Amino acid sequence: MLKKKEKSKIFLKSNNIFECPICNSELSLNENMLNCINNHTFDIKSNGSLFLVSTSNYKESKHYNKSFFLARRKFINNEYYKRVYKFIINYINQNYENELLILDLGCGEFTHTNKICENLDGDIKVLGVDYSKSAIDLATDYLDGNNVFVVGDITNLPLKNESVDIIINFLSPFNEKEVNRILKKDGTFIKIIPTKMYLRELREIYNMSEYNNETEVLVNIKEKFKVELEKEIVDSFKIKNKEDLKYLLTMTPLTWNEINQKNKEIKEITIA
């Protein structure tokens, strides 16, 4: 059985798409590292991940830690987002064929996009990028030779111009200039935005206002991109068990400032 580092190297040998985050020259695979002509060197970690951030002052958020992403993975795995996945899977399978390179931008621990990609037709290669090292460490659980996971900055993506066929951005921030730079001319940007109904039961029980930036985000996207297709998906689910509720409360920023979570009881949740 191949080690994680070897699985990443399989991807890196056949996908020459990276550029140096420091000087923007091409990065090449050299044994167990990537380096550029200016001798900037980036090691492939033992878990197969890459750290491609230019700053020497990297600091990870105390909230986006291993516990957060493990809870997120466990909640996601109970199929609360399945209709969202199905819509994206159908769109990609109907509009693309042959080889595809997909970027999961703000991939977290990669569970969302893994559920999409395992149902896609054709030869699919996937790159996951997130600023959280904790998230990327967990994402390497999905390494299979057809993907690689990178700690990277959304404002300075370590990727060549027009190198990606599809970008999936699942409830995460993005940088418009970088998206336009790395996406191929005939590529697709798939942006998943929470509507005001998203997790409304959680907001109600904590006496929080509805999401109020949905319209603003949509207007901004329509100003900056040619929107080919727009779809609203709303599902309400029974919370399956107390464990799922615990995962939900752990994985959402809505509860970060809440001291007393243990007395909150939510029986249903809306994904929108």
N, C-alpha and C positions, 0 to 999 in steps of 0.2 A: 504494500500500500504506500502510495506516494505521500511524502510529507507536504505540509501546507506550502512551504517555500518553493518546492518543486512544481506544485500545481500552479502557483503564480507565474513561475518562469515559463511554463508552457504557453500561457496567454501572452506574456511579454515578448517571447521569441517571434510570435506571428502577428503582433499588433504594435507597429511602430508609430504610436500616436502621441507620445509624451514629449513635452518640452520643459526645459528647466524653469522653475518658478522664480529663479533669481535673475537670470540673464535672457531667458526666452529662446535659447538655442536648443537644438534637438537633443533629446536624451536617448542614449543607446544602452542596451543591455551588455554588461561586462561581468561575467561570472555571477556573483551574488549582489550586484549593485547596478544602478543606473548612473551614468555620468555624461557630462557634456564636454564640448571642446574647451571650455574655460575651467575645467577641472572641478566643477561642482559635483559632488558625489552624494548619492542617496542609496542607502543600504536597503535590501529586501529583508524585512524582519523575519525572525524565526517562524512567526505565525503567517507569513506570506504577505503581510501588508507593506505599504510604502508610506513614508512621511514626506510629502512634497509641498511643504509650506516654506515660504521665503523668510519669514520673520524668525529671529532668534529668541523672541520673547513670547513664544507660544504659551497660552494658558487656557486650560480646559474649564468650561463652566462647571460649577459645583453641582448644578441641577442635572445636567445631561451626563449622568454617570452610569456605571454598570447596572445598578439597581433599576434606574429609570428605563433603560433599554431592554433589560430582561423582562420587566413587567409589560412593556410595549409589545415585545415579541409574543408573550403568552396570551395577551388580550387579542392581538391580531390573528393568532393561530386558531381562534375560535370562530372565524368566518363572519365577523361583523361587517367586513368590507367586501364581501364576495360579489355583490352586484357591480360595484365600482370596478373590480378586477375584470369581470366578464365583459363589460363595455369596452375597456381598454384592449383586452385580448382580441375581441372581435374586430375592433378598428384596425389594429396592427395586422392581423392575419388577412383581412380583406384588402388592405392597401399596400402591403409590402410582401416581398418574397425573396428567396435566395439569402445571401449573407447580410446580417444586420449587426451594427455596433450600437448598443443602447447605453446611455449614461443615466444612472440613477443619481440625480443631483440632490444632495441632502438625504443620503440613503439610510441614515440611521443604522440600525443593525441589519437592514436589507430584507426583512421579512415581506414587506409589501411587494416589492418588485420581484422577489423570488417567486411569489405566488403567481405573478403575471407571466414571468419568463418561462416557467416550467410548462406553460400551456401554449406557447407560441410555436408556430411552424417554422421550418427552415433552420439555417445555421445561425444561432444567436450567440453573440459575444456581449458581455456586460461589464461595465466599469461602474463601481460604486464610489462616490466621493462624499465625504462628510468632514466637518471641522472637528468633530469629537473623536478622539482616539479611542475612548471606551466603546463607542458605537462601531468603529472600524474593527477593533479587536474581536467583537462578537460577530460581525459580518463575515469574518474569515471562516466561520463554521460552514459557510456555503461554498467554499472554494471547490472547484471541480475541473480546473483547466480551461474553462471557457469564461472565466471572470477574474477580476482582480479588484482589490479594495484599497483606497487611498485616503489618507488624511490630507485634505486640501481646502483651500480658501475659495469660496464662491466668487469673490471679486478678482481672483487671480488664478484661474484654473490652469493646471499644468498640462494643457492639451494643445495640440496644433490647431491652426485655423481649419475650419470646415472638415473636421475629422469624425464627427458623430452623426449617425443616421436619425436617431430618436433620443430626445431627452425626456425623461419622466421626472416630474417634480411634485412629490406627494406631500402636501400640507407643509411645505418648507419654503424658506425664502430663496430668492434667486437674484442674479444680477443680469439685467437685460442686455448690456453690452457683451458680456461674456457668453450668454446664450446665443446671441446672434453671431458672435465670432466663431465659435466652435461647431455650430450646427451646419451641416451641408445645405447647399442651396435648395435641394428638394427634400430636406429633412422636416421632421415634425417635433414640435414642442408640446408635450402633454402636461398641462398644469392642473392639479387637483386643488380646489379652493374650498374651504369650509363655508357653508352658507349660515345664515342667522339661526337656523334650526339645529346646527351641529352641536351635539351633546347638551341639548337644551334642558334636559332633566337635571343635569349636573349644575348648570347655571342657576336654575330655579331654586334648588335646595341650598345653594350657597349665596342666594340673593344677589346674583351678578347680572349685569345687563347682557342683552343678546350680542352676538358678534356684530359689529357695526362697520367693518371695513370691507365687506363682501362687494358692495357696489363700487367702492373706490378701486379695489383691486381689479375688478372686471373692466372698468373704464380705462384704467391704465394699460391693461393687456391689449384691449381693442385699439388703443392709440398706437401701441408699439409693435403689434403683430397683426398679421392677416389671420383672422379667426375663421377656420374652415368649418368647425363643428363645435356646438355647445350643448351640453347635456346636464340636466339636474337630476340627481339620484337621491331619493329620500327613503330611508328604511328605519323602522322602529323595531327593536329587539327586546325580548325578555332577557334580563341579565341571568345567565345560566346558573351561576352559583356564587357563593361568597368570595371564592378565589378570584373570579373574574372582576367582581366589584373592587377587590383590593388592587388588582392589576390596573384597573381603570383609574382609580384614585392616585396611584403611584405614577402613572405614565402621562398625566395631563398637567400642564403648567397652571391650570385653573386652581389646583389645590396646594400649590407650593407655599402659599402664605397662610394656609388654614392650619390652625394648631390642633383642633379636635376633629379628626376625620372618623374616628372609630364609631361615633354615634350616628353617622349619616347612613341612610338606607335608601338605595335607589333600586327599583325593581325593573325599570325599563330604560333603554337608552336609544337616542336617535342619531343615526349616521346620515349626514346630509352634505 
